[in-house]
Amino acid sequence: MEKELIKRVRTGDDSAFAELVHPLIEKGYRASYSILHSKEKAEEVLQTHHSS
């Protein structure tokens, strides 16, 4: 499944990209929240990292 998503991403399929990274973003949010204990700060960490 993941290999197929990667193939689709390489062809410019934005929905495949979203499907591929969404679980990773959720894991990142949960990890950030567990450390920071703040919804706003956890979201900020992800936004800052995503923008880099």
Helices and strands as residue ranges (DSSP letters): H 2-10, H 14-36, H 39-51
